[in-house]
């Protein structure tokens, strides 16, 4: 088991989607995962934000964030 730290520092839908996706994948494979939202990335801590905005590949943050929350993956702000 490895430790992973994912840091999101941009208010960018594509970057946020990948950060949350990688966090979900690593955690689902049994690794310890922590996510940190820094700089403009803290805007993703707003629960009123649109997490359903699609990326060019058709996925969105809402495809991954519920898993992270349900599995109590630490997300620091």
Secondary structure by P-SEA (a helix, b strand, c coil): cbbbbbbbccccaaaaaaaaaaaaaaaaabbbbbbbbcccccccccccccccccccccccccccaaaaaaacccccc
